[in-house]
């Protein structure tokens, strides 16, 4: 670190941790019969894979992608907090995994958005003088 101390990226950690937990819960929750929040054409009738829970482009059979993304994001969140000097690297990992999860995984809109914002905050973390 060359004489500089790194400040812990707390906001990035919290957002990434929440994103990882959300992705993990939604990836595993699909197999347990969770349903979405909005039915077809805005009806209040819950249906599997509603907009909030999501099921990605590959369909509900790919729930393991949400689990894998959640695990990677959780590991990234804990590592960027415990080793703040590596926050930009782990922020990039969190950002990429969250963006991929938005497209093909089971994390849904909320989890992926939290991960993207958390990853971007971690990438912008700089050591203090």
trRosetta pair geometry for C-beta under 8 A, 3 or more apart (Angstrom, degrees):
i j d omega theta_ij theta_ji phi_ij phi_ji
1 4 5.1 -125 160 63 95 74
1 5 7.0 61 148 -94 148 29
1 6 6.4 -116 -130 -29 133 98
1 85 5.4 -108 -91 -100 103 140
1 127 6.5 158 -161 -121 101 151
4 127 4.1 74 137 147 131 136
4 128 6.6 169 -173 74 95 48
4 129 6.5 -54 -123 -113 103 35
5 127 6.9 158 86 -164 27 97
5 128 5.9 -19 76 59 78 101
6 84 3.6 178 125 101 122 113
6 85 4.6 -150 -36 -66 154 67
6 87 7.3 172 179 -5 133 118
6 125 7.6 58 -169 151 103 114
6 127 4.7 -68 -94 -110 72 84
6 128 7.1 147 -125 13 23 78
7 84 6.5 -156 82 176 27 157
7 125 7.4 -143 74 -163 86 102
7 127 7.4 146 6 -142 74 39
7 128 5.1 76 -31 -27 107 115
8 13 7.1 -12 164 -22 96 142
8 81 5.8 41 -161 -152 107 68
8 84 5.1 -118 -101 -76 48 132
9 12 3.9 -8 144 37 118 121
9 13 5.8 139 97 -27 75 89
9 80 6.0 -41 53 148 122 110
9 81 7.0 -115 59 -92 74 62
9 84 6.2 150 -7 -134 82 96
9 87 4.9 115 -6 -140 137 146
9 91 7.8 -38 110 -71 171 117
9 121 6.4 149 -178 131 119 95
9 122 5.2 122 122 -111 162 67
9 125 4.2 -71 -78 -87 125 144
10 13 5.5 -56 -146 35 29 115
10 14 6.3 26 160 -18 66 105
10 81 7.6 71 -100 -120 46 103
11 14 6.0 -54 -146 36 30 108
11 15 6.3 23 159 -11 65 110
11 118 7.7 -156 132 -120 66 71
11 121 5.4 -101 101 174 103 157
12 15 6.1 -59 -144 43 28 106
12 16 5.9 22 160 -14 65 115
12 77 7.9 -166 134 -129 73 76
12 80 6.4 -74 115 124 120 142
12 87 6.8 91 85 -163 154 116
12 91 6.4 -45 -166 -102 142 107
12 118 4.9 114 -159 -167 59 69
12 119 7.4 109 -156 -76 104 14
12 121 3.8 -161 -81 98 94 107
12 122 3.8 140 -179 -61 150 78
12 125 6.5 -84 0 -46 151 123
13 16 6.0 -64 -143 43 23 106
13 17 6.0 25 159 -22 63 111
13 77 5.5 109 -150 -171 59 86
13 78 8.0 85 -147 -86 100 28
13 80 6.2 -160 -86 90 82 100
13 81 4.1 65 -112 -74 137 115
13 118 7.5 171 -20 -158 7 114
13 122 7.8 104 -54 -85 55 108
14 17 5.8 -55 -144 36 26 112
14 18 6.4 25 157 -15 62 106
14 118 7.6 -150 74 -113 49 116
15 18 5.9 -55 -148 38 29 109
15 19 6.3 32 152 -21 64 107
15 114 5.1 -160 -175 -174 82 83
15 115 7.5 174 140 -84 89 25
15 117 5.5 -91 173 94 152 99
15 118 3.3 -169 99 -77 105 102
15 121 6.7 95 39 26 140 139
16 19 5.4 -52 -145 36 33 115
16 20 6.3 34 156 -19 66 104
16 73 5.9 -153 -175 178 85 92
16 76 6.2 -102 176 100 138 99
16 77 3.7 179 110 -93 111 104
16 80 7.1 57 49 42 162 135
16 94 5.1 -42 -128 -147 123 152
16 114 7.4 172 -87 140 26 89
16 115 6.1 71 -124 -124 64 61
16 118 3.5 178 -55 146 74 146
16 119 6.6 105 -94 -56 111 62
16 122 6.8 21 -42 -35 141 133
17 20 5.9 -53 -147 36 29 110
17 21 6.4 27 155 -15 63 107
17 74 6.8 65 -130 -123 58 67
17 77 4.4 161 -67 161 67 156
17 78 7.6 90 -95 -56 99 68
17 118 7.9 -177 7 -138 53 157
18 21 5.8 -57 -146 40 30 110
18 22 6.1 32 155 -21 65 108
18 114 5.2 -95 94 177 103 152
18 118 7.8 170 46 -57 88 142
19 22 5.7 -57 -147 37 28 112
19 23 6.2 27 156 -17 65 108
19 73 5.4 -97 104 165 102 148
19 77 7.8 162 51 -62 94 133
19 94 7.5 99 79 -171 143 109
19 98 6.2 -20 172 -107 144 124
19 107 7.4 26 -177 -169 80 135
19 111 5.0 113 -155 -168 65 65
19 112 7.2 105 -153 -83 112 13
19 113 7.9 -155 -108 71 112 44
19 114 3.7 -169 -75 98 95 105
19 115 3.5 156 172 -60 155 78
19 118 5.8 -137 -2 15 134 139
20 23 5.8 -54 -144 38 30 110
20 24 6.1 29 157 -18 64 109
20 70 5.0 111 -168 -163 62 63
20 71 7.4 119 -162 -68 107 9
20 72 7.8 -151 -119 74 108 46
20 73 3.6 -166 -86 99 92 101
20 74 3.6 156 162 -60 149 71
20 76 7.6 176 -71 48 132 90
20 77 5.7 -122 -7 -2 138 133
20 111 7.9 136 -49 -161 12 105
20 115 7.2 106 -52 -92 61 107
21 24 5.7 -56 -144 39 29 112
21 25 6.1 28 157 -17 64 110
21 70 7.1 103 -84 -158 9 110
21 74 7.0 96 -55 -88 60 109
22 25 5.8 -58 -146 40 27 110
22 26 6.1 17 160 -12 65 111
22 70 7.5 -155 74 -113 45 109
22 107 6.4 75 112 -161 92 87
22 108 7.2 -96 154 54 111 109
22 110 6.0 -114 -176 105 155 101
22 111 3.5 -162 105 -93 118 102
22 114 6.6 98 23 39 144 142
23 26 6.0 -60 -141 42 26 104
23 27 5.9 26 160 -20 65 111
23 66 5.3 -157 -177 -171 78 78
23 67 7.8 172 140 -89 86 18
23 69 5.0 -99 175 99 145 100
23 70 3.4 -171 99 -79 98 88
23 73 6.0 91 32 31 145 140
23 98 8.0 -121 -63 -111 142 74
23 101 6.1 -29 -125 -170 130 155
23 105 7.0 4 -150 138 109 138
23 106 7.2 114 -161 84 70 74
23 107 3.7 -25 -110 -108 89 107
23 108 8.0 -161 -99 29 59 77
23 111 4.4 147 -59 171 74 145
23 112 7.6 94 -83 -61 109 61
23 115 7.2 29 -38 -47 131 136
24 27 6.0 -54 -141 37 25 110
24 28 6.2 9 164 -2 61 113
24 66 7.5 168 -93 143 21 84
24 67 6.3 63 -131 -130 61 55
24 70 3.1 166 -58 157 71 151
24 71 6.7 101 -93 -53 108 59
24 74 6.8 19 -41 -36 134 131
25 28 6.3 -66 -144 48 24 99
25 29 5.4 29 159 -30 64 119
25 70 7.5 158 5 -123 51 154
26 29 5.3 -51 -128 37 28 117
26 30 6.8 44 166 -36 59 92
26 34 7.4 -113 -136 79 59 156
26 53 5.6 175 -143 -156 114 78
26 54 7.2 36 169 53 144 89
26 66 5.5 -100 95 -179 88 145
26 70 7.9 165 44 -65 80 132
26 106 5.2 -173 122 138 96 90
26 107 5.7 123 63 -128 135 32
26 108 5.3 -128 -142 -7 168 112
26 111 6.2 -128 12 -19 137 148
27 30 6.7 -46 -165 9 24 109
27 63 5.2 134 -167 175 65 78
27 64 7.0 82 -177 -121 116 13
27 65 7.1 -148 -123 77 120 47
27 66 2.6 -174 -85 101 100 102
27 67 3.8 -165 128 -49 141 61
27 68 7.7 -171 -152 14 163 53
27 69 7.2 161 -59 45 142 92
27 70 5.7 -137 12 -7 133 129
27 105 7.1 -42 -88 176 108 100
27 106 4.3 124 -97 75 66 129
27 107 6.9 -12 -48 -70 94 61
28 31 6.3 -59 -170 34 45 107
28 32 6.9 29 143 -9 72 112
28 63 7.4 125 -80 160 22 120
28 66 7.7 -135 -17 102 51 111
28 67 5.9 87 -55 -91 79 105
29 32 5.4 -67 -151 43 44 108
29 34 4.0 20 153 -14 105 143
29 53 7.5 -109 93 -147 126 122
30 34 6.0 -72 -88 45 36 101
30 48 7.6 85 -147 -160 85 104
30 49 8.0 45 -126 -72 113 76
30 53 7.5 142 -82 162 89 124
30 55 7.1 112 -118 -109 140 94
30 60 5.8 -170 -180 -155 133 96
30 63 4.4 -150 62 -108 133 131
30 66 7.4 107 -3 40 126 149
30 106 5.8 -92 -22 -153 138 139
31 63 5.8 -180 -41 94 94 168
34 48 7.7 107 95 -123 54 75
34 53 6.3 176 124 -130 118 152
35 46 4.1 86 125 151 129 115
35 47 6.1 178 -166 104 105 8
35 48 5.4 -78 -121 -78 70 50
35 50 6.8 56 156 -9 67 112
35 53 7.5 -179 138 3 23 156
36 39 7.5 146 86 -76 106 44
36 46 6.0 173 73 -159 53 76
36 47 5.5 -16 46 72 107 61
36 48 6.3 87 -8 177 93 13
36 49 5.4 -41 -40 84 127 21
36 50 1.6 159 149 10 129 91
36 51 6.5 100 -171 18 128 43
36 52 6.1 144 -157 44 80 80
36 53 4.7 -129 -100 26 73 113
36 54 7.9 112 -106 -28 113 28
37 46 6.6 -33 -120 -112 20 92
37 50 4.9 -165 36 109 49 148
37 51 7.0 -67 56 54 93 77
37 52 4.4 29 14 18 123 133
37 53 7.0 144 -10 -18 82 91
38 42 6.3 -34 -170 -127 117 37
38 43 7.4 129 -174 64 67 47
38 44 7.5 -54 -125 -113 58 34
38 46 7.9 6 -22 -109 8 53
38 47 8.0 -36 103 31 37 93
38 50 4.7 141 47 -166 58 121
38 51 5.4 -3 45 18 120 105
38 52 7.0 111 3 -10 93 96
39 42 7.6 -6 70 94 68 13
39 43 4.0 -41 73 74 118 97
39 44 6.7 5 13 75 110 13
39 45 3.8 23 -42 72 158 80
39 46 6.3 -111 -60 -78 92 9
39 47 4.7 101 -118 -12 75 110
39 50 6.8 -54 -68 -102 33 114
40 43 6.1 15 64 19 58 111
40 45 7.8 -17 28 66 72 110
40 47 6.8 40 -26 -5 77 157
46 50 6.5 -79 -149 -36 66 140
47 50 5.7 121 62 -65 75 90
48 55 7.4 48 147 -56 85 140
48 60 6.6 -1 153 -83 124 149
49 53 6.4 -121 -125 86 26 107
49 54 6.7 -4 -156 173 68 15
49 55 3.8 -35 -124 -16 112 127
49 60 6.0 -103 -66 -68 122 108
50 53 5.6 72 56 25 75 98
50 54 7.9 -53 87 -47 42 35
51 54 6.9 17 -172 -71 29 71
51 108 7.9 96 145 -152 42 96
51 109 6.6 3 160 -8 79 131
52 108 5.7 23 153 -167 42 136
52 109 6.5 -80 -130 37 40 105
52 110 6.5 20 -163 -14 80 115
53 106 7.8 -18 161 -177 79 78
53 108 4.9 -96 -169 -83 18 131
54 105 7.9 48 118 97 125 62
54 106 6.5 162 98 -157 91 39
54 107 6.8 -6 68 77 135 40
54 108 3.6 171 13 -102 113 59
54 109 6.1 147 -50 -22 129 68
55 59 6.0 1 143 -160 117 28
55 60 4.7 -43 -151 -74 133 69
55 62 8.0 116 176 54 77 89
55 106 6.3 2 -126 -115 46 77
56 59 7.2 -71 79 4 81 19
56 62 6.3 -78 72 79 136 124
56 65 6.8 -8 -10 77 171 140
56 66 7.8 -154 -27 -56 129 99
56 101 7.7 -91 -90 -176 123 47
56 103 6.6 56 -147 124 93 36
56 104 4.6 63 -173 -176 130 25
56 105 5.2 151 -74 50 141 17
56 106 6.1 -73 -14 -67 116 47
57 103 6.0 -16 -5 166 120 70
57 104 5.3 -51 40 -102 97 65
58 61 7.2 -99 137 65 92 83
58 62 4.1 30 103 -2 126 153
58 65 7.2 93 49 -2 140 149
58 104 5.2 46 -11 -159 112 88
59 62 6.3 102 69 7 61 99
60 63 6.4 10 -178 -51 61 96
60 106 7.9 73 -133 -105 54 112
62 65 4.9 11 155 -1 98 117
62 66 8.0 111 122 -10 74 85
62 104 6.9 -61 127 164 152 86
62 105 7.4 -119 125 -123 108 40
62 106 7.1 -175 102 -46 75 100
63 66 5.6 -48 -168 31 55 113
63 67 6.7 54 140 -17 75 102
63 106 4.9 42 -135 -58 59 157
64 67 5.2 -51 -150 38 44 115
64 68 6.1 45 152 -20 72 103
65 68 5.7 -53 -144 39 31 110
65 69 6.1 31 156 -18 65 108
65 101 6.9 170 143 -118 98 73
65 104 5.9 -81 162 120 165 91
65 105 4.1 -137 122 -114 108 79
65 106 6.1 133 74 -5 84 87
66 69 5.7 -53 -141 39 29 110
66 70 6.2 33 157 -22 63 107
66 101 6.6 97 -110 -150 60 108
66 105 4.6 132 -76 172 64 97
66 106 2.6 -67 -41 55 140 99
66 107 5.1 171 -133 -49 93 63
67 70 5.7 -56 -149 35 28 113
67 71 6.5 27 155 -19 63 105
67 106 7.5 18 -22 48 62 128
68 71 5.8 -55 -150 34 31 110
68 72 6.4 27 155 -16 65 107
68 105 7.9 -128 59 -122 88 122
69 72 5.8 -56 -146 39 32 109
69 73 6.1 28 157 -16 67 109
69 97 5.1 161 -142 169 85 102
69 98 7.2 124 -178 -87 119 41
69 100 7.1 -161 -104 86 124 97
69 101 4.0 106 -159 -85 166 126
69 105 4.9 -2 -6 -130 148 163
69 106 7.9 171 35 44 123 71
69 107 5.8 -83 95 -44 138 125
70 73 5.9 -57 -143 39 28 108
70 74 6.2 29 157 -19 64 108
70 107 6.9 163 -64 -94 88 104
70 111 7.6 -42 -92 -173 91 141
71 74 5.8 -56 -147 37 28 111
71 75 6.3 27 156 -16 64 106
72 75 5.8 -55 -148 38 30 110
72 76 6.2 31 153 -19 64 109
72 93 6.9 -126 165 158 107 108
72 94 7.9 178 128 -99 88 55
72 97 4.9 -153 100 -128 132 163
73 76 5.5 -54 -146 39 32 115
73 77 6.2 36 154 -24 65 104
73 94 5.4 86 -129 -131 78 85
73 97 5.8 -156 -63 98 86 133
73 98 6.4 81 -96 -66 129 91
73 115 5.3 -66 -128 -119 140 122
74 77 5.7 -51 -145 33 30 111
74 78 6.5 24 159 -12 64 106
75 78 6.1 -59 -148 40 29 106
75 79 6.1 24 157 -15 65 113
76 79 5.8 -61 -142 42 27 108
76 80 6.1 22 163 -17 66 108
76 90 4.4 160 -159 -173 85 99
76 91 7.8 146 172 -71 119 24
76 93 5.0 -161 -106 92 134 116
76 94 4.4 -179 122 -65 151 95
76 97 7.5 179 -13 27 149 140
76 119 7.8 1 139 -99 144 92
77 80 6.2 -56 -143 36 25 104
77 81 6.6 17 158 -12 60 110
77 90 7.8 177 -60 154 22 127
77 94 6.9 91 -60 -98 71 137
77 118 7.1 -15 -101 158 101 143
78 81 6.0 -64 -153 40 29 107
78 82 6.1 13 159 -8 68 114
79 82 6.0 -61 -135 45 30 100
79 83 5.7 -23 179 34 70 106
79 86 6.7 -50 149 90 101 126
79 90 5.2 -177 91 -101 109 151
80 83 7.0 -70 -121 67 21 70
80 84 6.9 58 173 -110 59 46
80 86 6.7 -123 -108 93 60 79
80 87 4.4 84 -157 -117 99 69
80 90 4.0 -149 -65 82 101 139
80 91 6.4 94 -112 -52 149 72
80 94 7.6 -49 -21 -23 143 135
80 122 5.1 -28 -165 -141 157 133
80 125 7.8 134 -177 23 113 156
81 84 7.1 5 -150 -72 23 78
83 86 4.6 17 119 25 112 111
83 87 7.8 -169 104 -47 64 65
84 87 5.2 -4 -162 -37 53 116
84 125 6.8 -115 -171 152 90 142
84 127 7.9 123 123 -96 106 74
85 127 6.8 19 -111 -78 77 113
86 89 5.0 -49 -175 42 80 116
86 90 5.7 71 128 -15 92 104
87 90 6.0 -64 -140 47 30 102
87 91 5.7 40 159 -30 67 109
87 122 4.7 -138 177 -169 90 86
87 123 7.6 -156 133 -75 81 23
87 125 4.1 -22 108 65 146 142
88 91 5.4 -51 -142 33 28 118
88 92 6.7 33 157 -21 61 100
88 122 6.7 175 -92 138 29 75
88 123 5.0 69 -139 -139 70 52
88 124 7.9 127 -102 -21 89 15
88 125 6.4 -145 -57 57 73 85
89 92 5.9 -54 -159 29 31 110
89 93 6.8 29 147 -16 63 104
90 93 5.3 -48 -149 35 42 115
90 94 6.2 43 152 -19 69 103
90 122 6.1 -75 89 156 84 146
91 94 5.7 -54 -146 38 31 110
91 95 6.1 33 154 -21 65 108
91 118 7.7 -146 -132 131 80 62
91 119 4.7 129 -174 -167 65 58
91 120 6.9 146 177 -60 115 7
91 121 7.1 -145 -131 74 126 47
91 122 2.8 -173 -87 94 108 101
91 123 3.7 -157 112 -48 138 66
91 124 7.7 -158 178 6 168 53
91 125 7.0 167 -44 14 143 105
92 95 5.6 -54 -144 37 30 113
92 96 6.2 25 159 -16 65 107
92 119 6.8 118 -82 -176 12 109
92 123 5.8 91 -58 -92 70 114
93 96 6.1 -58 -146 38 26 106
93 97 6.2 19 160 -12 64 112
93 119 7.5 -147 69 -129 44 117
94 97 6.1 -60 -142 42 26 106
94 98 6.0 24 160 -18 64 113
94 115 5.6 -146 171 -170 90 88
94 118 5.9 -76 144 101 144 99
94 119 3.6 -167 93 -88 97 101
94 122 6.4 73 37 35 136 145
95 98 6.0 -61 -145 39 23 109
95 99 6.3 21 158 -18 62 109
95 115 7.2 167 -100 143 32 82
95 116 5.8 70 -137 -133 71 55
95 119 3.0 -176 -57 129 75 145
95 120 6.0 97 -98 -53 124 63
95 123 6.7 -6 -27 -32 141 129
96 99 5.9 -56 -147 37 29 109
96 100 6.3 26 156 -15 64 107
96 119 7.6 -174 0 -167 52 160
97 100 5.8 -56 -147 40 31 110
97 101 6.1 34 153 -22 64 109
97 115 6.9 -91 88 169 85 143
98 101 5.5 -53 -144 37 30 115
98 102 6.5 42 152 -29 62 99
98 107 7.3 -96 -139 91 66 165
98 111 7.5 -149 -138 134 93 72
98 112 4.9 140 -180 -150 82 62
98 113 7.9 -170 171 -25 123 10
98 114 7.7 -137 -139 77 139 56
98 115 2.8 -176 -100 108 137 125
98 116 4.8 -153 112 -54 134 65
98 118 7.8 135 -49 50 158 97
98 119 6.0 -157 17 -12 132 135
99 102 5.6 -45 -154 23 33 117
99 103 7.1 22 152 -10 61 104
99 112 7.1 108 -90 -169 25 108
99 116 6.1 88 -66 -95 78 107
100 103 5.9 -63 -157 40 36 106
100 104 6.2 -32 171 35 74 103
100 105 6.7 74 120 -22 73 113
101 104 7.2 -84 -125 61 24 64
101 105 3.5 -40 -144 36 67 143
101 106 7.5 -61 -164 40 93 41
101 107 4.3 34 156 12 125 131
101 111 7.0 -73 128 109 136 109
101 112 5.1 -166 93 -96 99 102
101 115 7.0 47 48 50 134 158
102 105 7.3 19 -11 40 19 97
102 107 7.1 -56 -73 69 48 112
102 109 7.2 61 -134 -112 92 47
102 112 3.6 125 -76 -175 89 159
102 113 7.7 91 -96 -50 122 58
102 116 7.5 10 -41 -45 137 124
105 112 7.6 149 62 -76 115 114
107 110 8.0 -132 151 70 81 61
107 111 3.6 -120 176 88 100 131
107 112 5.0 123 99 -50 124 82
107 115 7.4 -10 164 -4 158 137
108 111 5.3 87 60 17 82 101
108 112 6.8 -161 89 -2 39 96
109 112 6.2 -69 -147 44 24 106
109 113 6.0 22 162 -20 65 114
110 113 5.9 -60 -145 37 25 109
110 114 6.3 24 159 -17 63 108
111 114 5.9 -57 -149 37 29 110
111 115 6.3 26 155 -17 64 109
112 115 5.6 -57 -148 39 32 112
112 116 6.2 33 155 -21 67 105
113 116 5.8 -51 -144 34 31 110
113 117 6.4 25 158 -12 65 107
114 117 6.1 -60 -147 41 28 106
114 118 6.0 26 156 -17 65 113
115 118 5.6 -56 -138 42 29 110
115 119 5.9 30 161 -20 65 109
116 119 5.9 -54 -144 37 25 110
116 120 6.4 25 156 -18 61 107
117 120 5.8 -55 -148 37 30 111
117 121 6.4 31 154 -19 64 105
118 121 5.8 -54 -148 36 31 110
118 122 6.4 30 154 -18 65 106
119 122 5.7 -55 -147 37 32 111
119 123 6.3 34 154 -21 65 104
120 123 5.7 -52 -147 34 32 112
120 124 6.6 24 156 -14 63 108
121 124 5.9 -64 -151 39 31 106
121 125 7.1 53 147 -46 62 91
122 125 5.6 -30 -158 -5 40 119
